[in-house]
Amino acid sequence: MNEPLTPNEKENLLEHTAPCRQKQAKAYLRGQVPGVMQHYAPDATADPEQGWVESDETVHRLAHWREDSPY
């Protein structure tokens, strides 16, 4: 797993984050909100070779959601 960011690394990250997203980024860095993958695929696991690995159920649910999405 990744090491926590240092305060300098957090500030550097926020400098490269759009102003409209900085509040969300700060909440994420404080651990107050889940990441995007945790939101859409809560049962996904990180694999060093394959990246995020989702269950078949999650893949089918996301595919169905994508088909019905307005964009």
N, CA, C and O atoms as a Tinker XYZ file with bonds, in Angstrom:
   284  protein
     1  N      0.839000   -1.175000    0.000000    73     2
     2  CA     0.000000    0.000000    0.000000    64     1     3
     3  C      0.887000    1.241000    0.000000    63     2     4     5
     4  O      2.032000    1.186000    0.448000    81     3
     5  N      0.374000    2.334000   -0.489000    73     3     6
     6  CA     1.154000    3.566000   -0.567000    64     5     7
     7  C      1.290000    4.215000    0.804000    63     6     8     9
     8  O      0.420000    4.085000    1.665000    81     7
     9  N      2.393000    4.907000    0.979000    73     7    10
    10  CA     2.638000    5.655000    2.218000    64     9    11
    11  C      1.750000    6.904000    2.211000    63    10    12    13
    12  O      1.437000    7.423000    1.139000    81    11
    13  N      1.339000    7.396000    3.385000    73    11    14
    14  CA     0.570000    8.640000    3.437000    64    13    15
    15  C      1.403000    9.799000    2.888000    63    14    16    17
    16  O      2.629000    9.807000    3.000000    81    15
    17  N      0.722000   10.767000    2.298000    73    15    18
    18  CA     1.412000   11.937000    1.756000    64    17    19
    19  C      1.907000   12.837000    2.881000    63    18    20    21
    20  O      1.255000   12.978000    3.916000    81    19
    21  N      3.051000   13.434000    2.663000    73    19    22
    22  CA     3.560000   14.412000    3.614000    64    21    23
    23  C      2.798000   15.720000    3.410000    63    22    24    25
    24  O      2.169000   15.900000    2.367000    81    23
    25  N      2.839000   16.639000    4.380000    73    23    26
    26  CA     2.154000   17.924000    4.190000    64    25    27
    27  C      2.623000   18.661000    2.924000    63    26    28    29
    28  O      1.807000   19.273000    2.236000    81    27
    29  N      3.905000   18.610000    2.616000    73    27    30
    30  CA     4.405000   19.262000    1.394000    64    29    31
    31  C      3.844000   18.609000    0.141000    63    30    32    33
    32  O      3.508000   19.298000   -0.823000    81    31
    33  N      3.741000   17.284000    0.149000    73    31    34
    34  CA     3.174000   16.578000   -1.005000    64    33    35
    35  C      1.699000   16.915000   -1.183000    63    34    36    37
    36  O      1.218000   17.055000   -2.307000    81    35
    37  N      0.978000   17.044000   -0.061000    73    35    38
    38  CA    -0.439000   17.414000   -0.136000    64    37    39
    39  C     -0.609000   18.800000   -0.737000    63    38    40    41
    40  O     -1.470000   19.007000   -1.591000    81    39
    41  N      0.204000   19.743000   -0.297000    73    39    42
    42  CA     0.126000   21.109000   -0.831000    64    41    43
    43  C      0.466000   21.130000   -2.316000    63    42    44    45
    44  O     -0.175000   21.839000   -3.091000    81    43
    45  N      1.468000   20.358000   -2.713000    73    43    46
    46  CA     1.843000   20.280000   -4.121000    64    45    47
    47  C      0.691000   19.713000   -4.948000    63    46    48    49
    48  O      0.408000   20.198000   -6.044000    81    47
    49  N      0.036000   18.696000   -4.423000    73    47    50
    50  CA    -1.115000   18.110000   -5.109000    64    49    51
    51  C     -2.224000   19.137000   -5.269000    63    50    52    53
    52  O     -2.817000   19.251000   -6.341000    81    51
    53  N     -2.510000   19.888000   -4.200000    73    51    54
    54  CA    -3.580000   20.875000   -4.267000    64    53    55
    55  C     -3.254000   22.016000   -5.226000    63    54    56    57
    56  O     -4.159000   22.583000   -5.837000    81    55
    57  N     -1.978000   22.357000   -5.364000    73    55    58
    58  CA    -1.590000   23.408000   -6.310000    64    57    59
    59  C     -1.930000   23.014000   -7.745000    63    58    60    61
    60  O     -2.172000   23.878000   -8.587000    81    59
    61  N     -1.950000   21.713000   -8.022000    73    59    62
    62  CA    -2.245000   21.230000   -9.367000    64    61    63
    63  C     -3.695000   20.754000   -9.507000    63    62    64    65
    64  O     -4.042000   20.089000  -10.483000    81    63
    65  N     -4.525000   21.091000   -8.542000    73    63    66
    66  CA    -5.928000   20.710000   -8.567000    64    65    67
    67  C     -6.756000   21.952000   -8.878000    63    66    68    69
    68  O     -6.518000   23.023000   -8.320000    81    67
    69  N     -7.728000   21.801000   -9.772000    73    67    70
    70  CA    -8.586000   22.930000  -10.130000    64    69    71
    71  C     -9.240000   23.494000   -8.876000    63    70    72    73
    72  O     -9.624000   22.732000   -7.989000    81    71
    73  N     -9.374000   24.817000   -8.786000    73    71    74
    74  CA    -9.965000   25.420000   -7.591000    64    73    75
    75  C    -11.326000   24.842000   -7.215000    63    74    76    77
    76  O    -11.630000   24.708000   -6.030000    81    75
    77  N    -12.140000   24.501000   -8.193000    73    75    78
    78  CA   -13.463000   23.952000   -7.887000    64    77    79
    79  C    -13.378000   22.551000   -7.277000    63    78    80    81
    80  O    -14.357000   22.071000   -6.706000    81    79
    81  N    -12.239000   21.896000   -7.388000    73    79    82
    82  CA   -12.067000   20.539000   -6.844000    64    81    83
    83  C    -11.224000   20.506000   -5.580000    63    82    84    85
    84  O    -11.061000   19.438000   -4.990000    81    83
    85  N    -10.685000   21.631000   -5.148000    73    83    86
    86  CA    -9.783000   21.628000   -4.005000    64    85    87
    87  C    -10.481000   21.213000   -2.715000    63    86    88    89
    88  O     -9.885000   20.513000   -1.896000    81    87
    89  N    -11.728000   21.630000   -2.517000    73    87    90
    90  CA   -12.457000   21.240000   -1.308000    64    89    91
    91  C    -12.629000   19.719000   -1.264000    63    90    92    93
    92  O    -12.441000   19.098000   -0.218000    81    91
    93  N    -12.987000   19.129000   -2.403000    73    91    94
    94  CA   -13.131000   17.675000   -2.472000    64    93    95
    95  C    -11.788000   16.989000   -2.250000    63    94    96    97
    96  O    -11.717000   15.966000   -1.569000    81    95
    97  N    -10.727000   17.548000   -2.821000    73    95    98
    98  CA    -9.400000   16.954000   -2.660000    64    97    99
    99  C     -8.958000   16.997000   -1.200000    63    98   100   101
   100  O     -8.392000   16.029000   -0.691000    81    99
   101  N     -9.218000   18.118000   -0.527000    73    99   102
   102  CA    -8.837000   18.227000    0.886000    64   101   103
   103  C     -9.596000   17.202000    1.730000    63   102   104   105
   104  O     -9.011000   16.571000    2.610000    81   103
   105  N    -10.887000   17.034000    1.469000    73   103   106
   106  CA   -11.678000   16.056000    2.216000    64   105   107
   107  C    -11.157000   14.644000    1.955000    63   106   108   109
   108  O    -11.086000   13.832000    2.877000    81   107
   109  N    -10.794000   14.346000    0.705000    73   107   110
   110  CA   -10.249000   13.028000    0.378000    64   109   111
   111  C     -8.933000   12.791000    1.109000    63   110   112   113
   112  O     -8.713000   11.716000    1.667000    81   111
   113  N     -8.056000   13.796000    1.105000    73   111   114
   114  CA    -6.760000   13.646000    1.763000    64   113   115
   115  C     -6.900000   13.489000    3.277000    63   114   116   117
   116  O     -6.045000   12.878000    3.916000    81   115
   117  N     -7.972000   14.037000    3.852000    73   115   118
   118  CA    -8.225000   13.860000    5.290000    64   117   119
   119  C     -8.888000   12.514000    5.578000    63   118   120   121
   120  O     -9.075000   12.144000    6.737000    81   119
   121  N     -9.242000   11.783000    4.517000    73   119   122
   122  CA    -9.883000   10.478000    4.700000    64   121   123
   123  C    -11.363000   10.574000    4.991000    63   122   124   125
   124  O    -11.954000    9.637000    5.527000    81   123
   125  N    -11.971000   11.701000    4.641000    73   123   126
   126  CA   -13.389000   11.906000    4.938000    64   125   127
   127  C    -14.318000   11.399000    3.836000    63   126   128   129
   128  O    -15.514000   11.231000    4.072000    81   127
   129  N    -13.795000   11.158000    2.656000    73   127   130
   130  CA   -14.607000   10.644000    1.554000    64   129   131
   131  C    -13.831000    9.537000    0.856000    63   130   132   133
   132  O    -12.600000    9.560000    0.844000    81   131
   133  N    -14.528000    8.572000    0.276000    73   131   134
   134  CA   -13.824000    7.504000   -0.439000    64   133   135
   135  C    -13.326000    7.986000   -1.789000    63   134   136   137
   136  O    -13.814000    8.983000   -2.322000    81   135
   137  N    -12.369000    7.287000   -2.329000    73   135   138
   138  CA   -11.886000    7.580000   -3.675000    64   137   139
   139  C    -12.915000    7.154000   -4.701000    63   138   140   141
   140  O    -13.901000    6.501000   -4.363000    81   139
   141  N    -12.692000    7.517000   -5.938000    73   139   142
   142  CA   -13.639000    7.213000   -7.008000    64   141   143
   143  C    -13.835000    5.710000   -7.143000    63   142   144   145
   144  O    -14.971000    5.243000   -7.230000    81   143
   145  N    -12.748000    4.946000   -7.161000    73   143   146
   146  CA   -12.890000    3.503000   -7.305000    64   145   147
   147  C    -13.645000    2.897000   -6.131000    63   146   148   149
   148  O    -14.433000    1.970000   -6.318000    81   147
   149  N    -13.418000    3.401000   -4.934000    73   147   150
   150  CA   -14.126000    2.875000   -3.768000    64   149   151
   151  C    -15.609000    3.196000   -3.852000    63   150   152   153
   152  O    -16.438000    2.452000   -3.327000    81   151
   153  N    -15.950000    4.300000   -4.511000    73   151   154
   154  CA   -17.360000    4.684000   -4.642000    64   153   155
   155  C    -18.074000    3.801000   -5.662000    63   154   156   157
   156  O    -19.156000    3.286000   -5.381000    81   155
   157  N    -17.481000    3.623000   -6.839000    73   155   158
   158  CA   -18.138000    2.874000   -7.905000    64   157   159
   159  C    -17.908000    1.375000   -7.824000    63   158   160   161
   160  O    -18.728000    0.600000   -8.317000    81   159
   161  N    -16.812000    0.953000   -7.213000    73   159   162
   162  CA   -16.507000   -0.472000   -7.115000    64   161   163
   163  C    -15.974000   -0.775000   -5.717000    63   162   164   165
   164  O    -14.781000   -1.026000   -5.546000    81   163
   165  N    -16.868000   -0.752000   -4.708000    73   163   166
   166  CA   -16.406000   -0.914000   -3.324000    64   165   167
   167  C    -15.748000   -2.256000   -3.033000    63   166   168   169
   168  O    -14.986000   -2.370000   -2.073000    81   167
   169  N    -16.028000   -3.276000   -3.844000    73   167   170
   170  CA   -15.416000   -4.582000   -3.594000    64   169   171
   171  C    -14.129000   -4.781000   -4.400000    63   170   172   173
   172  O    -13.549000   -5.867000   -4.370000    81   171
   173  N    -13.675000   -3.750000   -5.119000    73   171   174
   174  CA   -12.454000   -3.863000   -5.917000    64   173   175
   175  C    -11.236000   -3.958000   -5.008000    63   174   176   177
   176  O    -11.209000   -3.414000   -3.904000    81   175
   177  N    -10.246000   -4.658000   -5.504000    73   175   178
   178  CA    -8.999000   -4.789000   -4.757000    64   177   179
   179  C     -7.845000   -4.355000   -5.651000    63   178   180   181
   180  O     -7.894000   -4.507000   -6.872000    81   179
   181  N     -6.823000   -3.821000   -5.031000    73   179   182
   182  CA    -5.649000   -3.378000   -5.781000    64   181   183
   183  C     -4.704000   -4.549000   -5.983000    63   182   184   185
   184  O     -4.388000   -5.280000   -5.043000    81   183
   185  N     -4.261000   -4.717000   -7.210000    73   183   186
   186  CA    -3.297000   -5.754000   -7.547000    64   185   187
   187  C     -2.107000   -5.070000   -8.204000    63   186   188   189
   188  O     -2.296000   -4.272000   -9.122000    81   187
   189  N     -0.874000   -5.360000   -7.756000    73   187   190
   190  CA     0.285000   -4.660000   -8.317000    64   189   191
   191  C      0.485000   -4.886000   -9.809000    63   190   192   193
   192  O      1.074000   -4.041000  -10.483000    81   191
   193  N      0.008000   -6.005000  -10.338000    73   191   194
   194  CA     0.204000   -6.301000  -11.760000    64   193   195
   195  C     -0.989000   -5.895000  -12.611000    63   194   196   197
   196  O     -0.818000   -5.420000  -13.733000    81   195
   197  N     -2.209000   -6.078000  -12.081000    73   195   198
   198  CA    -3.413000   -5.839000  -12.868000    64   197   199
   199  C     -4.095000   -4.514000  -12.549000    63   198   200   201
   200  O     -5.045000   -4.140000  -13.236000    81   199
   201  N     -3.650000   -3.815000  -11.556000    73   199   202
   202  CA    -4.324000   -2.580000  -11.151000    64   201   203
   203  C     -5.557000   -2.920000  -10.329000    63   202   204   205
   204  O     -5.517000   -3.829000   -9.501000    81   203
   205  N     -6.646000   -2.203000  -10.549000    73   203   206
   206  CA    -7.880000   -2.469000   -9.807000    64   205   207
   207  C     -8.567000   -3.682000  -10.393000    63   206   208   209
   208  O     -8.755000   -3.775000  -11.606000    81   207
   209  N     -8.944000   -4.614000   -9.530000    73   207   210
   210  CA    -9.618000   -5.838000   -9.953000    64   209   211
   211  C    -11.003000   -5.846000   -9.322000    63   210   212   213
   212  O    -11.149000   -5.879000   -8.101000    81   211
   213  N    -12.022000   -5.814000  -10.188000    73   211   214
   214  CA   -13.408000   -5.804000   -9.719000    64   213   215
   215  C    -14.019000   -7.194000   -9.854000    63   214   216   217
   216  O    -13.557000   -8.017000  -10.645000    81   215
   217  N    -15.062000   -7.438000   -9.069000    73   215   218
   218  CA   -15.786000   -8.700000   -9.193000    64   217   219
   219  C    -16.629000   -8.659000  -10.470000    63   218   220   221
   220  O    -16.893000   -7.586000  -11.013000    81   219
   221  N    -17.047000   -9.830000  -10.940000    73   219   222
   222  CA   -17.896000   -9.895000  -12.133000    64   221   223
   223  C    -19.193000   -9.130000  -11.916000    63   222   224   225
   224  O    -19.681000   -8.461000  -12.828000    81   223
   225  N    -19.758000   -9.225000  -10.709000    73   223   226
   226  CA   -20.999000   -8.514000  -10.400000    64   225   227
   227  C    -20.823000   -7.003000  -10.557000    63   226   228   229
   228  O    -21.687000   -6.328000  -11.117000    81   227
   229  N    -19.711000   -6.480000  -10.064000    73   227   230
   230  CA   -19.448000   -5.046000  -10.181000    64   229   231
   231  C    -19.280000   -4.642000  -11.632000    63   230   232   233
   232  O    -19.793000   -3.604000  -12.049000    81   231
   233  N    -18.570000   -5.446000  -12.404000    73   231   234
   234  CA   -18.370000   -5.142000  -13.828000    64   233   235
   235  C    -19.712000   -5.087000  -14.545000    63   234   236   237
   236  O    -19.943000   -4.169000  -15.332000    81   235
   237  N    -20.602000   -6.044000  -14.294000    73   235   238
   238  CA   -21.918000   -6.052000  -14.933000    64   237   239
   239  C    -22.758000   -4.853000  -14.489000    63   238   240   241
   240  O    -23.453000   -4.239000  -15.299000    81   239
   241  N    -22.687000   -4.524000  -13.189000    73   239   242
   242  CA   -23.446000   -3.375000  -12.677000    64   241   243
   243  C    -22.967000   -2.083000  -13.319000    63   242   244   245
   244  O    -23.782000   -1.255000  -13.723000    81   243
   245  N    -21.638000   -1.899000  -13.418000    73   243   246
   246  CA   -21.092000   -0.690000  -14.032000    64   245   247
   247  C    -21.390000   -0.629000  -15.532000    63   246   248   249
   248  O    -21.655000    0.446000  -16.069000    81   247
   249  N    -21.347000   -1.772000  -16.204000    73   247   250
   250  CA   -21.674000   -1.797000  -17.641000    64   249   251
   251  C    -23.127000   -1.400000  -17.856000    63   250   252   253
   252  O    -23.432000   -0.643000  -18.777000    81   251
   253  N    -24.024000   -1.903000  -17.018000    73   251   254
   254  CA   -25.444000   -1.547000  -17.123000    64   253   255
   255  C    -25.641000   -0.063000  -16.840000    63   254   256   257
   256  O    -26.390000    0.614000  -17.544000    81   255
   257  N    -24.968000    0.440000  -15.807000    73   255   258
   258  CA   -25.065000    1.865000  -15.488000    64   257   259
   259  C    -24.570000    2.700000  -16.659000    63   258   260   261
   260  O    -25.178000    3.716000  -16.997000    81   259
   261  N    -23.478000    2.286000  -17.276000    73   259   262
   262  CA   -22.898000    3.037000  -18.387000    64   261   263
   263  C    -23.861000    3.068000  -19.581000    63   262   264   265
   264  O    -23.978000    4.088000  -20.260000    81   263
   265  N    -24.539000    1.964000  -19.830000    73   263   266
   266  CA   -25.509000    1.924000  -20.937000    64   265   267
   267  C    -26.664000    2.887000  -20.721000    63   266   268   269
   268  O    -27.187000    3.471000  -21.670000    81   267
   269  N    -27.058000    3.048000  -19.459000    73   267   270
   270  CA   -28.197000    3.905000  -19.137000    64   269   271
   271  C    -27.819000    5.353000  -18.851000    63   270   272   273
   272  O    -28.700000    6.198000  -18.693000    81   271
   273  N    -26.520000    5.654000  -18.783000    73   271   274
   274  CA   -26.096000    7.003000  -18.444000    64   273   275
   275  C    -26.434000    7.969000  -19.574000    63   274   276   277
   276  O    -26.447000    7.584000  -20.743000    81   275
   277  N    -26.707000    9.222000  -19.222000    73   275   278
   278  CA   -27.148000   10.191000  -20.243000    64   277   279
   279  C    -26.025000   10.718000  -21.132000    63   278   280   281
   280  O    -26.305000   11.471000  -22.065000    81   279
   281  N    -24.806000   10.367000  -20.891000    73   279   282
   282  CA   -23.720000   10.884000  -21.724000    64   281   283
   283  C    -22.869000    9.810000  -22.323000    63   282   284
   284  O    -21.918000   10.108000  -23.046000    81   283
